[in-house]
Amino acid sequence: MSSTAERLVAEQSRRLQALDPLLPPWARVPDGLVLTAAGENTKVAGILLRFTHPPGSMARMWSAAHVSELVPVLGATGLAGMDALLTVWRSRLPDLSLPRDDSACVVSWPSRDAETGRALLDHGLVPLSVIAVRSASESPRRPVPDGLEIRRAEPRDLEDCLRLAMVEQSYSAMMGGAVPRAGTAALKRSLLKARLAGNEPIWLADMSGVTVGLLECGYNDASPGTWTATRLLPGRWGYVNCASVQPSARDRGVGRALADQAHATFDAAGTVGSYLYYNPPNPLSSVFWPRQGYRPLWTIWEARPACALR
């Protein structure tokens, strides 16, 4: 990096970590198309990344197929710098060859930087997802409701896991957290089959002999050079990938009991905490996960289709 870029990264890191001590330092900037813009009393920069997710890929379950992602490098400028950079990005959109259909412009930015978020809203981006975190031992484990059994999923539970995963996928798609695609069920079946065979921490809730809840979990290490290290502080983290409760069993403590089991397992494994994605417009997850001790760390802002950026 040039000395100017290094200075901007260092200033940005200091500013954002002062807003949220759970943010990792900005250690590196990815390779991509460099944008520059005039911010308040300084120049700011950004890196444009271009993704095309092929049919059948995991990313297509929650993302547009064609994505332009901006990684801002704003130094200490905040609102003014972000506004200037987004204006330049919008002017460059015609050169990026993004189709009108199935496309998006994306920015991931620390959730507590509300000032800079104002610029994102003004340019037509909306908060479609957040990465939320929970510190280890955030809350005590509560009694499991009567008549409910929480157990570890096994390979024989594949069909129940798939059924519940598709319930969550369909519901999330109504609020933009997932994208309806042909072949999603087959892809989820393959992924779940592999995870069950690998004895990954997947939890099921049974009520009166019927499986009514699913919590699909895993672990990630935020070690130097990994993508996770750009989002989370160093250490081993528990990860909640999919949470689903059959509609007829909601409001009966099923999700809470599943979350308590997962958190107890994460804590016993010595994780520094756990994280997950949830969709702010979703009226269930946006209420449930904060009650389990999670709070937003990063917000993923999108304009869909890409031409909606203004």
C-alpha positions, 0 to 999 in steps of 0.5 A: 500500500502507498503511504496515503493508503496506509494512513487512511487505513490506520485512521479508519481503524482508530475511528471505528474501534473507538466506536466499537471495541469488538471490531478487529483492526483494518489490517489489509485492503483487498485487491480490486478496482481503486476509486478515489474521491474528495472527502472533507479536508482529505481524499478518500478511497475505495476498492471495488470488487466484482462477483458473479455467483454461478448457478448452483453455488451456495452464495446464490441462496442469499445473494444476487447473482451479479454483485459490485461490492465497495470496500471503503477506505475513509480515514477519519472522514465518516459521513462526508467521505462515504458520501463522496465515495458513493457518488463516484461509485454511482458514476462508474456503474455504467462501466461495470456491466452489471445486468438490471436483473439479479444484481446488487451493489453491496457495502459492509460497514460497522453497525455502530457508525450511525453517522456514516450510515446516513450516507448509505441510506441517502444513496439508496442502500438498505440494511438487509443483513447484519453480522451480530455477536454474542460474548461467551457466557452472555446469559445463563441457561434456562430450563427447557419447556415441559414436553420439549427435548433438545438433541443432537442431530444424526444422519438419519435426521436429514429429511427433518433438517431439510424440511425445517431449513426450507421453512426458514429459507422461504420465510427469509426470502419474503424480507430479502434475506434469502433469494428464491432459486430453483435447486435450493432444496437439493443444494441444502440437502447436499450441504446438510448431509455432509455436515451431519456426516461430519458430526457438526453441532446441529441441534433438533427440538422434538415435541410430542415425537415430532421434530419442530426446531432446528439450529445448525451450528459450527465453528470458525477461527478468526486467525490472521489472513482469514476472511473471518479475521476481517470481521471478528476479533481473534479467537475461535468463534461459534457460528449459528448458520440456520435457525428454524422453528415450525410455525405451529410450534412458535412462541413456545420456547423452542428457539430459546431452548435450542439457542441455550443448548448451542451457547452452552456447547460453544462456551464449553468448547472455549469460544470467545463468543458466537456470531450469526447473520440475521435480516433486520426486516425479518420481524422474528429474527430481529427480535429473537436474536437480541433477546439471546444476547446478540447485537449488531457488529456489521451491517450489510447494505444493499441496493437491488438491482444495482441500478437502484444505487443513486 
